[in-house]
Amino acid sequence: MERWEVKEGVGFLRKIGIKSGQSVLDFGCRIGHYTIPAAKIVGSKGIVYAVDKEQQALNELQQKAIHLDLKNIKAINTSGQIQISIENDSIDVILFYDVLHYHEKKEREELYCQAYRVLKQDGLLSVYPKHTLEDEPIQEFRRLSLSDVKQEIEDSNFIFDQKHCGLISHDDSLTQGCVLNFRKHEEMYKYERN
Ligand SMILES: C[S@@+](CC[C@H](N)C(=O)[O-])C[C@H]1O[C@@H](n2cnc3c(N)ncnc32)[C@H](O)[C@@H]1O
């Protein structure tokens, strides 16, 4: 996975839309298989907020960051709460990768609401919806299809933008998978500001 974090993962996250200088939120980052490549892309002018509820995972991530001399990762232990203590309209890209299935519908709706709040107007919400009916179903996704998940995100004021498929990280190995990118619903944004 070391090679994924510094090479293929960098290529994949560039392809989904992360750029130099951006602010990224990796919610449910675990040991950082996506945090590390994101931090390499955003560079010293950017920042990656790495959120998890497991301190041990965050410790491991921080050790890797030290080893790779990455100073732009801010690890946040939320103890599992859904509220994200990050300012409104401040994040360019949010990653919900292999994490939504931990949460029941009401919590997922709150997560989408938080994502909408912290994302900039032209920000990107990127979701790896692992564990739906089509793909090793478990936990809160065990009865949901991929299109159900896509629909509930669109029902939360996001518009589906693009799908990116390839060899990606899942747990501690590489697998073929797809992530879905969403943008904020512009009409809703205008409505909120008026
Ligand atoms: C399966 S791992 C995915 C890790 C990473 N996103 C990836 O794709 O490699 C899910 C992680 O989400 C974390 N998690 C689940 N619910 C969470 C919550 N409400 N707040 C913070 N972290 C959460 C778990 O502790 C776990 O580390």
The ligand as a Tripos MOL2 file, in Angstrom:
@<TRIPOS>MOLECULE
LIG
   27    29     1     0     0
SMALL
NO_CHARGES

@<TRIPOS>ATOM
      1 C1        -13.5540    1.0020    6.0560 C.3       1 LIG1
      2 S1        -12.6430    2.3190    6.6900 S.3       1 LIG1
      3 C2        -12.3170    3.3010    5.2270 C.3       1 LIG1
      4 C3        -11.0290    4.0760    5.3870 C.3       1 LIG1
      5 C4        -10.6820    4.9840    4.2060 C.3       1 LIG1
      6 N1        -11.7090    5.9560    3.9200 N.3       1 LIG1
      7 C5        -10.3700    4.1500    2.9870 C.2       1 LIG1
      8 O1        -11.2190    4.1000    2.0840 O.co2     1 LIG1
      9 O2         -9.2980    3.5490    2.9550 O.co2     1 LIG1
     10 C6        -13.8870    3.3140    7.4910 C.3       1 LIG1
     11 C7        -13.3280    4.2450    8.5490 C.3       1 LIG1
     12 O3        -14.3550    5.1830    8.8990 O.3       1 LIG1
     13 C8        -14.3000    5.4170   10.2780 C.3       1 LIG1
     14 N2        -15.6050    5.9310   10.7040 N.ar      1 LIG1
     15 C9        -16.8090    5.3260   10.6010 C.ar      1 LIG1
     16 N3        -17.7800    6.1370   11.0610 N.ar      1 LIG1
     17 C10       -17.1790    7.2790   11.4580 C.ar      1 LIG1
     18 C11       -17.6380    8.4950   12.0420 C.ar      1 LIG1
     19 N4        -18.9270    8.7160   12.3020 N.pl3     1 LIG1
     20 N5        -16.7500    9.4640   12.3190 N.ar      1 LIG1
     21 C12       -15.4380    9.2690   12.0690 C.ar      1 LIG1
     22 N6        -14.9310    8.1410   11.5180 N.ar      1 LIG1
     23 C13       -15.7860    7.1450   11.2200 C.ar      1 LIG1
     24 C14       -13.9190    4.0710   10.8800 C.3       1 LIG1
     25 O4        -13.3470    4.2310   12.1570 O.3       1 LIG1
     26 C15       -12.9070    3.5540    9.8310 C.3       1 LIG1
     27 O5        -11.6050    3.9140   10.1600 O.3       1 LIG1
@<TRIPOS>BOND
     1     1     2 1
     2     2     3 1
     3     2    10 1
     4     3     4 1
     5     4     5 1
     6     5     6 1
     7     5     7 1
     8     7     8 2
     9     7     9 1
    10    10    11 1
    11    11    12 1
    12    11    26 1
    13    12    13 1
    14    13    14 1
    15    13    24 1
    16    14    15 ar
    17    14    23 ar
    18    15    16 ar
    19    16    17 ar
    20    17    18 ar
    21    17    23 ar
    22    18    19 1
    23    18    20 ar
    24    20    21 ar
    25    21    22 ar
    26    22    23 ar
    27    24    25 1
    28    24    26 1
    29    26    27 1
@<TRIPOS>SUBSTRUCTURE
     1 LIG1         1 GROUP 0 **** ****
